[in-house]
Amino acid sequence: MLDLKLMQNAPEVVREALDKRNSKIDVQEFTDLDDKRKALIAEVESLKAEQNKVGPEIAKRKKAGQDASDLLKRMGEVSGRVKELDRELAEVEKAEKDWMMAVPNIPHASVPVGVSEEDNPVLRYWGEKPAFDFAPKEHWEIGTALGGLDFECAAKLAGARFSISFGWCARLERALAQFMLDTQTGERGYTEVIPPFIVNKATMTGTGQLPKFEEDLFKLTDERELYLIPTAEVPLTNIYAGEVIPEEKLPVKFCAQTPCFRSEAGSYGKDTKGLIRQHQFYKVEMVNFAHPDHSYEALEDMTRSAERILEKLNLPYRTITLCTGDMGFGAAKTYDIEVWLPGQDKYREISSCSNCEDFQARRANIKFQPKDSKKKLFVHTLNGSGLAVGRCLVAVIENYQQADGSIVIPEALRPYMGGLEVVKAE
């Protein structure tokens, strides 16, 4: 959520930011609401001032035995009007808050202006694409042929956009997740967390999934308003919801491996085969609570943490900066990391690392206490995939495939696979 004072005092700044994002949100709607709110408050204060002035006069008349019926009648009218105005004010304030909750974050000045993913500049490339002397296959063909992936059985159990992993494939996916966690906790300074996979409405609202993106979520069908998490970012970020973090504790860095549940609303016809776009998948997520003065350094470090996984696995990738028109709702700046998939002959997103600045912190009321000030300030929150486990599995299968249909296990993963070097057809 944006700073209310910014909206009130510099709406043109927000209007310009929304234009860069190609947003259709009209800032004038907020200005009109805020003008109405101010007018209602002014009228209430005027009427209450009248009540304060007339009250003593009524008491004076009564004490002198004089008639005060005209003043009592007027005060009855004023009291009724104040109650009416209070109701109107509550409605306007709710409408104003609802409007604020629907507004995306303001892009950082360094974010390139653009309309879509076509305008995202490449920041860097890493690694050499594998050279095959055969036509490379897609992961779902290889995995199915080797008995590791079964999409038909998953469809029988749960429907489309689900998969089942067996044997070597299940172990490889588990190995990838463990390898990622070991790297992030052992080398990059993250504390591992196992959070709830089901959260309440307030938690979803704190990170920006609600109210705007409810159609993308899986909601439990009871009266408790609980949701399956779309990413560990949601519970991890809300660990400090409503709390104040001592400045000396910053930065606080958490990581977690969790299942992620997404309805994939609006993705009909996209990536219908394979593991790229599933309703359920695993991901190792990184979250950082950073001092505002150092959050962009933290973004670079978080991005390197994700890149490091791919480098240790020797998977070619490129890192891009998302333009204003392609950024997520809560992000002020985002780097996407795209891994090379030879079966698809293209780079595909495997990690997205974002600095949300104080956008989520305002929604979830997460502050820190500076050492040299009594005033509490909002922290900056960052999140990033470190990495999407299923997509990393896809990348390993496709980049390490062999002409005979086997898969070579990357050296970094062999200790997690009991020393297995090659997956072959039985």
C-alpha beads as a LAMMPS data file, in Angstrom:
LAMMPS data file: protein, C-alpha beads

426 atoms
425 bonds

1 atom types
1 bond types

-500.0 500.0 xlo xhi
-500.0 500.0 ylo yhi
-500.0 500.0 zlo zhi

Masses

1 110.0

Atoms # bond

1 1 1 0.000 0.000 0.000
2 1 1 1.253 3.465 -0.855
3 1 1 1.857 6.208 1.685
4 1 1 -1.449 8.013 2.305
5 1 1 0.363 11.347 2.687
6 1 1 1.965 10.863 -0.724
7 1 1 -1.465 10.307 -2.249
8 1 1 -2.863 13.383 -0.534
9 1 1 0.065 15.747 -1.074
10 1 1 1.521 14.603 -4.402
11 1 1 -1.141 12.773 -6.434
12 1 1 0.673 13.757 -9.620
13 1 1 3.617 11.540 -8.583
14 1 1 1.297 8.554 -8.253
15 1 1 -0.484 9.418 -11.509
16 1 1 2.836 9.465 -13.362
17 1 1 3.875 6.143 -11.798
18 1 1 0.579 4.505 -12.778
19 1 1 0.965 5.819 -16.318
20 1 1 4.377 4.131 -16.505
21 1 1 2.740 0.904 -15.371
22 1 1 0.015 1.290 -18.025
23 1 1 -2.521 1.162 -15.212
24 1 1 -6.103 2.253 -15.822
25 1 1 -6.582 3.351 -12.202
26 1 1 -7.797 6.957 -12.055
27 1 1 -6.066 9.009 -9.349
28 1 1 -8.865 11.576 -9.562
29 1 1 -11.166 9.018 -7.912
30 1 1 -8.999 9.127 -4.800
31 1 1 -8.724 12.918 -4.878
32 1 1 -12.512 13.218 -5.055
33 1 1 -12.942 10.802 -2.160
34 1 1 -10.339 12.610 -0.086
35 1 1 -11.935 16.004 -0.785
36 1 1 -15.253 14.566 0.345
37 1 1 -13.636 13.128 3.461
38 1 1 -12.119 16.493 4.323
39 1 1 -15.452 18.283 3.758
40 1 1 -17.262 15.805 6.012
41 1 1 -14.649 16.192 8.741
42 1 1 -14.870 19.986 8.485
43 1 1 -18.660 19.900 8.833
44 1 1 -18.487 17.503 11.793
45 1 1 -15.936 19.710 13.526
46 1 1 -18.073 22.799 12.896
47 1 1 -21.160 21.137 14.369
48 1 1 -19.235 19.851 17.371
49 1 1 -17.862 23.345 17.932
50 1 1 -21.459 24.587 17.915
51 1 1 -22.370 21.893 20.458
52 1 1 -19.512 22.987 22.686
53 1 1 -20.596 26.610 22.434
54 1 1 -24.332 26.046 22.964
55 1 1 -23.977 23.513 25.780
56 1 1 -22.978 26.064 28.411
57 1 1 -25.716 28.441 27.209
58 1 1 -28.368 25.730 27.729
59 1 1 -27.035 25.072 31.220
60 1 1 -27.046 28.808 31.936
61 1 1 -30.673 29.227 30.844
62 1 1 -31.827 26.218 32.840
63 1 1 -30.071 27.502 35.926
64 1 1 -31.784 30.890 35.500
65 1 1 -35.151 29.211 34.941
66 1 1 -35.296 30.413 31.366
67 1 1 -36.690 28.581 28.324
68 1 1 -34.004 26.652 26.407
69 1 1 -36.301 24.645 24.130
70 1 1 -35.094 26.372 20.967
71 1 1 -31.482 25.515 21.765
72 1 1 -32.376 21.947 22.776
73 1 1 -34.225 21.498 19.491
74 1 1 -31.250 22.810 17.573
75 1 1 -28.872 20.510 19.457
76 1 1 -31.107 17.534 18.652
77 1 1 -30.852 18.433 14.986
78 1 1 -27.082 18.856 15.281
79 1 1 -26.682 15.531 17.067
80 1 1 -28.680 13.744 14.381
81 1 1 -26.647 15.393 11.647
82 1 1 -23.348 14.441 13.330
83 1 1 -24.437 10.788 13.469
84 1 1 -25.393 10.939 9.804
85 1 1 -22.047 12.518 8.905
86 1 1 -20.145 9.918 10.935
87 1 1 -21.815 7.161 8.906
88 1 1 -20.976 8.945 5.640
89 1 1 -17.400 9.502 6.813
90 1 1 -16.959 5.811 7.655
91 1 1 -18.205 4.869 4.173
92 1 1 -15.873 7.354 2.481
93 1 1 -12.876 6.232 4.544
94 1 1 -13.609 2.597 3.641
95 1 1 -13.900 3.501 -0.049
96 1 1 -10.631 5.415 0.212
97 1 1 -8.873 2.446 1.847
98 1 1 -10.299 0.038 -0.729
99 1 1 -9.007 2.309 -3.481
100 1 1 -5.565 2.428 -1.880
101 1 1 -5.445 -1.362 -1.544
102 1 1 -6.004 -1.756 -5.291
103 1 1 -3.160 0.560 -6.345
104 1 1 0.170 -1.077 -7.352
105 1 1 3.550 0.014 -6.081
106 1 1 5.493 2.911 -7.561
107 1 1 8.401 1.757 -9.769
108 1 1 11.910 2.672 -8.655
109 1 1 13.588 5.360 -10.737
110 1 1 16.020 2.787 -12.190
111 1 1 13.251 0.598 -13.649
112 1 1 13.071 0.851 -17.467
113 1 1 9.796 2.176 -18.813
114 1 1 7.994 -0.302 -21.038
115 1 1 4.688 -1.913 -21.916
116 1 1 5.306 -5.671 -21.831
117 1 1 7.931 -8.408 -21.494
118 1 1 9.170 -7.429 -24.938
119 1 1 10.611 -4.284 -23.322
120 1 1 12.602 -6.086 -20.596
121 1 1 16.352 -5.480 -21.099
122 1 1 18.803 -8.339 -20.537
123 1 1 21.201 -7.502 -17.733
124 1 1 23.583 -10.426 -18.188
125 1 1 24.015 -13.931 -19.604
126 1 1 25.772 -16.835 -17.922
127 1 1 26.901 -20.232 -19.178
128 1 1 27.141 -22.000 -22.490
129 1 1 24.079 -23.613 -24.014
130 1 1 24.612 -27.367 -24.450
131 1 1 25.420 -28.477 -27.982
132 1 1 23.529 -31.615 -28.995
133 1 1 24.156 -33.823 -32.029
134 1 1 20.488 -34.835 -31.868
135 1 1 17.170 -33.031 -31.641
136 1 1 16.660 -32.313 -27.898
137 1 1 13.373 -33.417 -26.401
138 1 1 11.146 -31.655 -23.910
139 1 1 11.253 -32.698 -20.263
140 1 1 7.834 -34.310 -20.216
141 1 1 8.810 -36.661 -23.059
142 1 1 12.058 -37.689 -21.355
143 1 1 10.597 -37.968 -17.866
144 1 1 7.648 -40.036 -19.036
145 1 1 9.839 -42.374 -21.098
146 1 1 12.073 -42.996 -18.071
147 1 1 9.087 -43.735 -15.833
148 1 1 9.666 -40.714 -13.593
149 1 1 6.717 -38.534 -14.567
150 1 1 3.058 -39.480 -14.933
151 1 1 0.542 -36.849 -15.965
152 1 1 -2.319 -39.214 -16.823
153 1 1 -2.420 -40.701 -13.338
154 1 1 -2.277 -37.211 -11.801
155 1 1 -5.212 -36.145 -13.988
156 1 1 -7.158 -39.160 -12.735
157 1 1 -6.495 -38.132 -9.153
158 1 1 -6.849 -34.351 -9.362
159 1 1 -7.487 -33.113 -12.906
160 1 1 -5.414 -31.092 -15.339
161 1 1 -2.209 -29.241 -14.402
162 1 1 -1.048 -31.792 -11.841
163 1 1 1.753 -34.358 -12.025
164 1 1 3.126 -37.343 -10.127
165 1 1 6.853 -38.047 -9.775
166 1 1 8.118 -41.574 -9.206
167 1 1 11.446 -43.055 -8.192
168 1 1 14.455 -41.220 -9.564
169 1 1 12.350 -38.172 -10.495
170 1 1 10.843 -37.802 -7.015
171 1 1 14.307 -38.155 -5.503
172 1 1 15.808 -35.664 -7.955
173 1 1 13.148 -33.094 -7.100
174 1 1 13.787 -33.643 -3.381
175 1 1 17.537 -33.408 -4.003
176 1 1 17.133 -30.090 -5.788
177 1 1 15.120 -28.617 -2.937
178 1 1 17.615 -29.826 -0.332
179 1 1 20.529 -28.534 -2.402
180 1 1 18.867 -25.111 -2.679
181 1 1 18.142 -24.926 1.050
182 1 1 21.688 -25.988 1.931
183 1 1 23.097 -23.318 -0.369
184 1 1 20.848 -20.517 0.864
185 1 1 21.357 -21.348 4.546
186 1 1 24.998 -22.426 4.370
187 1 1 26.418 -19.882 1.940
188 1 1 23.952 -17.015 1.707
189 1 1 22.956 -16.428 5.339
190 1 1 19.276 -17.372 5.267
191 1 1 17.469 -18.960 8.201
192 1 1 15.326 -21.930 7.198
193 1 1 11.656 -21.835 8.186
194 1 1 8.778 -24.299 7.868
195 1 1 5.696 -22.049 7.791
196 1 1 1.976 -22.921 7.575
197 1 1 0.786 -23.812 4.089
198 1 1 -2.692 -22.453 4.888
199 1 1 -3.125 -18.810 5.928
200 1 1 -5.903 -16.391 6.800
201 1 1 -7.298 -13.433 4.915
202 1 1 -5.226 -10.858 6.818
203 1 1 -2.019 -12.673 5.882
204 1 1 -2.961 -12.769 2.193
205 1 1 -3.857 -9.081 2.344
206 1 1 -0.524 -8.165 3.953
207 1 1 1.516 -9.279 0.950
208 1 1 -0.958 -8.027 -1.660
209 1 1 -2.647 -11.221 -2.874
210 1 1 -5.939 -9.887 -1.523
211 1 1 -8.201 -8.296 -2.403
212 1 1 -7.052 -7.821 -6.007
213 1 1 -5.934 -11.359 -6.936
214 1 1 -8.429 -13.609 -5.183
215 1 1 -9.260 -15.468 -8.405
216 1 1 -5.651 -16.726 -8.519
217 1 1 -5.960 -18.391 -5.101
218 1 1 -7.351 -21.646 -3.760
219 1 1 -9.767 -20.839 -0.931
220 1 1 -11.007 -23.362 1.628
221 1 1 -14.764 -23.731 1.506
222 1 1 -15.667 -23.043 5.100
223 1 1 -16.473 -19.979 7.182
224 1 1 -12.887 -19.375 8.369
225 1 1 -11.696 -17.648 5.154
226 1 1 -8.479 -19.633 4.855
227 1 1 -6.354 -19.960 1.713
228 1 1 -3.670 -22.318 0.382
229 1 1 -0.452 -20.328 -0.038
230 1 1 0.579 -19.403 -3.611
231 1 1 4.171 -18.942 -2.393
232 1 1 6.071 -19.033 0.900
233 1 1 6.513 -15.269 0.521
234 1 1 3.052 -14.904 2.063
235 1 1 3.622 -16.565 5.463
236 1 1 7.307 -15.589 5.670
237 1 1 6.673 -11.873 5.123
238 1 1 3.828 -11.860 7.628
239 1 1 5.941 -13.388 10.411
240 1 1 6.533 -9.810 11.581
241 1 1 3.044 -8.478 10.773
242 1 1 2.044 -5.889 13.371
243 1 1 5.472 -6.006 14.993
244 1 1 8.512 -3.760 15.418
245 1 1 11.947 -5.185 14.577
246 1 1 14.966 -3.732 16.428
247 1 1 17.265 -2.008 13.944
248 1 1 20.248 -4.082 15.020
249 1 1 18.465 -7.269 13.871
250 1 1 18.207 -6.059 10.273
251 1 1 18.508 -7.588 7.800
252 1 1 16.391 -10.616 8.697
253 1 1 16.656 -13.287 5.994
254 1 1 14.311 -16.280 5.839
255 1 1 14.015 -19.113 3.335
256 1 1 11.540 -21.960 3.076
257 1 1 10.674 -24.861 0.844
258 1 1 6.897 -25.200 0.526
259 1 1 4.279 -26.426 -1.884
260 1 1 2.673 -23.573 -3.794
261 1 1 -0.934 -23.618 -4.958
262 1 1 -2.168 -21.461 -7.850
263 1 1 -5.407 -21.562 -9.787
264 1 1 -3.618 -20.284 -12.920
265 1 1 -6.652 -18.170 -13.749
266 1 1 -6.319 -16.712 -17.219
267 1 1 -3.683 -19.218 -18.360
268 1 1 -6.015 -21.396 -20.435
269 1 1 -4.097 -22.909 -23.344
270 1 1 -0.657 -21.911 -21.996
271 1 1 1.918 -24.595 -21.160
272 1 1 -0.684 -27.341 -21.089
273 1 1 1.970 -30.076 -21.182
274 1 1 4.652 -30.682 -18.604
275 1 1 5.677 -29.047 -15.356
276 1 1 5.972 -25.388 -16.328
277 1 1 2.514 -24.221 -15.227
278 1 1 1.002 -26.404 -12.501
279 1 1 -1.678 -25.921 -9.848
280 1 1 0.716 -27.398 -7.262
281 1 1 4.495 -27.159 -7.258
282 1 1 7.423 -26.776 -4.870
283 1 1 9.552 -23.696 -4.514
284 1 1 12.342 -22.500 -2.259
285 1 1 11.515 -18.910 -1.390
286 1 1 13.733 -16.185 0.054
287 1 1 12.410 -13.226 2.064
288 1 1 14.449 -10.318 3.408
289 1 1 13.426 -7.614 5.900
290 1 1 15.898 -4.839 5.109
291 1 1 16.756 -1.369 6.305
292 1 1 15.421 1.158 3.744
293 1 1 18.947 2.509 3.224
294 1 1 20.233 -0.909 2.147
295 1 1 17.317 -2.621 0.434
296 1 1 18.679 -2.237 -3.095
297 1 1 21.968 -3.775 -2.035
298 1 1 19.827 -6.581 -0.583
299 1 1 18.050 -6.987 -3.935
300 1 1 21.360 -7.488 -5.727
301 1 1 22.448 -10.009 -3.082
302 1 1 19.163 -11.912 -3.278
303 1 1 19.410 -12.111 -7.056
304 1 1 22.957 -13.447 -6.777
305 1 1 21.697 -16.056 -4.297
306 1 1 19.283 -17.351 -6.927
307 1 1 21.831 -17.159 -9.750
308 1 1 24.346 -19.066 -7.653
309 1 1 22.120 -22.156 -7.626
310 1 1 22.048 -22.283 -11.426
311 1 1 25.779 -21.727 -11.670
312 1 1 26.517 -24.594 -9.276
313 1 1 24.256 -26.784 -11.409
314 1 1 25.926 -25.467 -14.586
315 1 1 22.609 -24.405 -16.100
316 1 1 22.791 -21.523 -18.600
317 1 1 20.641 -18.529 -17.708
318 1 1 20.062 -14.871 -18.321
319 1 1 18.975 -12.166 -15.900
320 1 1 16.595 -9.451 -17.049
321 1 1 15.214 -6.289 -15.486
322 1 1 11.441 -6.113 -15.665
323 1 1 10.083 -2.949 -17.210
324 1 1 7.358 -0.866 -15.580
325 1 1 4.601 -2.549 -17.573
326 1 1 5.648 -6.095 -16.681
327 1 1 6.318 -5.817 -12.950
328 1 1 4.215 -7.481 -10.281
329 1 1 1.646 -5.598 -8.232
330 1 1 3.755 -5.060 -5.102
331 1 1 7.212 -4.651 -6.645
332 1 1 9.213 -1.445 -6.907
333 1 1 11.926 -3.245 -8.899
334 1 1 12.251 -6.837 -10.120
335 1 1 14.921 -9.007 -11.686
336 1 1 13.772 -12.176 -13.436
337 1 1 16.190 -15.047 -13.956
338 1 1 15.434 -17.217 -16.971
339 1 1 17.015 -20.627 -17.428
340 1 1 17.769 -22.104 -20.862
341 1 1 15.479 -24.987 -21.875
342 1 1 16.845 -26.696 -25.002
343 1 1 13.674 -28.768 -25.464
344 1 1 11.705 -25.550 -25.866
345 1 1 14.624 -23.695 -27.475
346 1 1 14.030 -20.683 -25.243
347 1 1 14.747 -19.128 -21.885
348 1 1 12.001 -19.531 -19.270
349 1 1 11.552 -17.799 -15.923
350 1 1 12.861 -19.757 -12.935
351 1 1 13.195 -16.976 -10.380
352 1 1 11.784 -13.530 -9.761
353 1 1 13.502 -11.317 -7.153
354 1 1 11.740 -8.130 -6.073
355 1 1 12.208 -5.196 -3.747
356 1 1 8.765 -4.119 -2.542
357 1 1 10.233 -1.260 -0.488
358 1 1 7.651 -0.354 2.215
359 1 1 4.600 -1.373 0.136
360 1 1 3.955 -4.676 1.922
361 1 1 5.197 -3.340 5.254
362 1 1 2.476 -0.678 5.229
363 1 1 -0.209 -3.266 4.495
364 1 1 1.068 -5.647 7.193
365 1 1 2.257 -2.889 9.577
366 1 1 5.861 -4.088 9.850
367 1 1 8.225 -1.488 11.299
368 1 1 11.698 -1.213 12.763
369 1 1 12.976 0.892 15.642
370 1 1 16.001 3.034 14.714
371 1 1 18.637 3.306 17.432
372 1 1 18.849 7.093 17.248
373 1 1 15.147 7.941 16.955
374 1 1 11.948 7.370 18.880
375 1 1 9.988 7.290 15.616
376 1 1 9.319 3.826 14.216
377 1 1 9.767 3.411 10.454
378 1 1 8.511 0.853 7.948
379 1 1 11.008 -1.797 6.854
380 1 1 11.579 -2.712 3.230
381 1 1 10.584 -6.258 2.268
382 1 1 12.131 -8.302 -0.520
383 1 1 11.234 -11.710 -1.903
384 1 1 12.651 -14.056 -4.481
385 1 1 12.613 -17.643 -5.703
386 1 1 15.703 -19.522 -4.806
387 1 1 14.514 -21.443 -6.951
388 1 1 11.287 -22.848 -8.375
389 1 1 12.025 -26.539 -7.806
390 1 1 9.821 -27.962 -10.559
391 1 1 11.212 -25.639 -13.197
392 1 1 14.737 -26.423 -12.056
393 1 1 13.890 -30.109 -12.474
394 1 1 12.752 -29.292 -16.013
395 1 1 16.041 -27.491 -16.699
396 1 1 18.163 -30.376 -15.399
397 1 1 16.265 -32.962 -17.432
398 1 1 16.459 -30.960 -20.664
399 1 1 20.033 -29.657 -20.363
400 1 1 21.497 -32.963 -19.197
401 1 1 19.619 -35.256 -21.595
402 1 1 21.607 -37.726 -23.705
403 1 1 21.054 -39.156 -27.168
404 1 1 20.027 -42.558 -25.722
405 1 1 17.260 -40.935 -23.636
406 1 1 19.194 -41.027 -20.362
407 1 1 19.883 -38.076 -18.060
408 1 1 23.244 -37.238 -16.503
409 1 1 22.927 -36.079 -12.896
410 1 1 24.760 -32.769 -12.271
411 1 1 27.815 -33.266 -10.056
412 1 1 26.481 -30.904 -7.372
413 1 1 23.418 -33.128 -6.915
414 1 1 25.098 -36.541 -6.844
415 1 1 25.708 -36.518 -3.057
416 1 1 21.957 -35.962 -2.647
417 1 1 21.191 -38.814 -5.054
418 1 1 23.209 -41.503 -3.281
419 1 1 26.025 -41.127 -5.801
420 1 1 23.790 -41.783 -8.835
421 1 1 25.434 -40.390 -11.974
422 1 1 23.036 -41.314 -14.779
423 1 1 19.315 -42.076 -14.987
424 1 1 18.752 -44.758 -17.613
425 1 1 15.775 -46.645 -18.961
426 1 1 15.305 -49.956 -17.199

Bonds

1 1 1 2
2 1 2 3
3 1 3 4
4 1 4 5
5 1 5 6
6 1 6 7
7 1 7 8
8 1 8 9
9 1 9 10
10 1 10 11
11 1 11 12
12 1 12 13
13 1 13 14
14 1 14 15
15 1 15 16
16 1 16 17
17 1 17 18
18 1 18 19
19 1 19 20
20 1 20 21
21 1 21 22
22 1 22 23
23 1 23 24
24 1 24 25
25 1 25 26
26 1 26 27
27 1 27 28
28 1 28 29
29 1 29 30
30 1 30 31
31 1 31 32
32 1 32 33
33 1 33 34
34 1 34 35
35 1 35 36
36 1 36 37
37 1 37 38
38 1 38 39
39 1 39 40
40 1 40 41
41 1 41 42
42 1 42 43
43 1 43 44
44 1 44 45
45 1 45 46
46 1 46 47
47 1 47 48
48 1 48 49
49 1 49 50
50 1 50 51
51 1 51 52
52 1 52 53
53 1 53 54
54 1 54 55
55 1 55 56
56 1 56 57
57 1 57 58
58 1 58 59
59 1 59 60
60 1 60 61
61 1 61 62
62 1 62 63
63 1 63 64
64 1 64 65
65 1 65 66
66 1 66 67
67 1 67 68
68 1 68 69
69 1 69 70
70 1 70 71
71 1 71 72
72 1 72 73
73 1 73 74
74 1 74 75
75 1 75 76
76 1 76 77
77 1 77 78
78 1 78 79
79 1 79 80
80 1 80 81
81 1 81 82
82 1 82 83
83 1 83 84
84 1 84 85
85 1 85 86
86 1 86 87
87 1 87 88
88 1 88 89
89 1 89 90
90 1 90 91
91 1 91 92
92 1 92 93
93 1 93 94
94 1 94 95
95 1 95 96
96 1 96 97
97 1 97 98
98 1 98 99
99 1 99 100
100 1 100 101
101 1 101 102
102 1 102 103
103 1 103 104
104 1 104 105
105 1 105 106
106 1 106 107
107 1 107 108
108 1 108 109
109 1 109 110
110 1 110 111
111 1 111 112
112 1 112 113
113 1 113 114
114 1 114 115
115 1 115 116
116 1 116 117
117 1 117 118
118 1 118 119
119 1 119 120
120 1 120 121
121 1 121 122
122 1 122 123
123 1 123 124
124 1 124 125
125 1 125 126
126 1 126 127
127 1 127 128
128 1 128 129
129 1 129 130
130 1 130 131
131 1 131 132
132 1 132 133
133 1 133 134
134 1 134 135
135 1 135 136
136 1 136 137
137 1 137 138
138 1 138 139
139 1 139 140
140 1 140 141
141 1 141 142
142 1 142 143
143 1 143 144
144 1 144 145
145 1 145 146
146 1 146 147
147 1 147 148
148 1 148 149
149 1 149 150
150 1 150 151
151 1 151 152
152 1 152 153
153 1 153 154
154 1 154 155
155 1 155 156
156 1 156 157
157 1 157 158
158 1 158 159
159 1 159 160
160 1 160 161
161 1 161 162
162 1 162 163
163 1 163 164
164 1 164 165
165 1 165 166
166 1 166 167
167 1 167 168
168 1 168 169
169 1 169 170
170 1 170 171
171 1 171 172
172 1 172 173
173 1 173 174
174 1 174 175
175 1 175 176
176 1 176 177
177 1 177 178
178 1 178 179
179 1 179 180
180 1 180 181
181 1 181 182
182 1 182 183
183 1 183 184
184 1 184 185
185 1 185 186
186 1 186 187
187 1 187 188
188 1 188 189
189 1 189 190
190 1 190 191
191 1 191 192
192 1 192 193
193 1 193 194
194 1 194 195
195 1 195 196
196 1 196 197
197 1 197 198
198 1 198 199
199 1 199 200
200 1 200 201
201 1 201 202
202 1 202 203
203 1 203 204
204 1 204 205
205 1 205 206
206 1 206 207
207 1 207 208
208 1 208 209
209 1 209 210
210 1 210 211
211 1 211 212
212 1 212 213
213 1 213 214
214 1 214 215
215 1 215 216
216 1 216 217
217 1 217 218
218 1 218 219
219 1 219 220
220 1 220 221
221 1 221 222
222 1 222 223
223 1 223 224
224 1 224 225
225 1 225 226
226 1 226 227
227 1 227 228
228 1 228 229
229 1 229 230
230 1 230 231
231 1 231 232
232 1 232 233
233 1 233 234
234 1 234 235
235 1 235 236
236 1 236 237
237 1 237 238
238 1 238 239
239 1 239 240
240 1 240 241
241 1 241 242
242 1 242 243
243 1 243 244
244 1 244 245
245 1 245 246
246 1 246 247
247 1 247 248
248 1 248 249
249 1 249 250
250 1 250 251
251 1 251 252
252 1 252 253
253 1 253 254
254 1 254 255
255 1 255 256
256 1 256 257
257 1 257 258
258 1 258 259
259 1 259 260
260 1 260 261
261 1 261 262
262 1 262 263
263 1 263 264
264 1 264 265
265 1 265 266
266 1 266 267
267 1 267 268
268 1 268 269
269 1 269 270
270 1 270 271
271 1 271 272
272 1 272 273
273 1 273 274
274 1 274 275
275 1 275 276
276 1 276 277
277 1 277 278
278 1 278 279
279 1 279 280
280 1 280 281
281 1 281 282
282 1 282 283
283 1 283 284
284 1 284 285
285 1 285 286
286 1 286 287
287 1 287 288
288 1 288 289
289 1 289 290
290 1 290 291
291 1 291 292
292 1 292 293
293 1 293 294
294 1 294 295
295 1 295 296
296 1 296 297
297 1 297 298
298 1 298 299
299 1 299 300
300 1 300 301
301 1 301 302
302 1 302 303
303 1 303 304
304 1 304 305
305 1 305 306
306 1 306 307
307 1 307 308
308 1 308 309
309 1 309 310
310 1 310 311
311 1 311 312
312 1 312 313
313 1 313 314
314 1 314 315
315 1 315 316
316 1 316 317
317 1 317 318
318 1 318 319
319 1 319 320
320 1 320 321
321 1 321 322
322 1 322 323
323 1 323 324
324 1 324 325
325 1 325 326
326 1 326 327
327 1 327 328
328 1 328 329
329 1 329 330
330 1 330 331
331 1 331 332
332 1 332 333
333 1 333 334
334 1 334 335
335 1 335 336
336 1 336 337
337 1 337 338
338 1 338 339
339 1 339 340
340 1 340 341
341 1 341 342
342 1 342 343
343 1 343 344
344 1 344 345
345 1 345 346
346 1 346 347
347 1 347 348
348 1 348 349
349 1 349 350
350 1 350 351
351 1 351 352
352 1 352 353
353 1 353 354
354 1 354 355
355 1 355 356
356 1 356 357
357 1 357 358
358 1 358 359
359 1 359 360
360 1 360 361
361 1 361 362
362 1 362 363
363 1 363 364
364 1 364 365
365 1 365 366
366 1 366 367
367 1 367 368
368 1 368 369
369 1 369 370
370 1 370 371
371 1 371 372
372 1 372 373
373 1 373 374
374 1 374 375
375 1 375 376
376 1 376 377
377 1 377 378
378 1 378 379
379 1 379 380
380 1 380 381
381 1 381 382
382 1 382 383
383 1 383 384
384 1 384 385
385 1 385 386
386 1 386 387
387 1 387 388
388 1 388 389
389 1 389 390
390 1 390 391
391 1 391 392
392 1 392 393
393 1 393 394
394 1 394 395
395 1 395 396
396 1 396 397
397 1 397 398
398 1 398 399
399 1 399 400
400 1 400 401
401 1 401 402
402 1 402 403
403 1 403 404
404 1 404 405
405 1 405 406
406 1 406 407
407 1 407 408
408 1 408 409
409 1 409 410
410 1 410 411
411 1 411 412
412 1 412 413
413 1 413 414
414 1 414 415
415 1 415 416
416 1 416 417
417 1 417 418
418 1 418 419
419 1 419 420
420 1 420 421
421 1 421 422
422 1 422 423
423 1 423 424
424 1 424 425
425 1 425 426
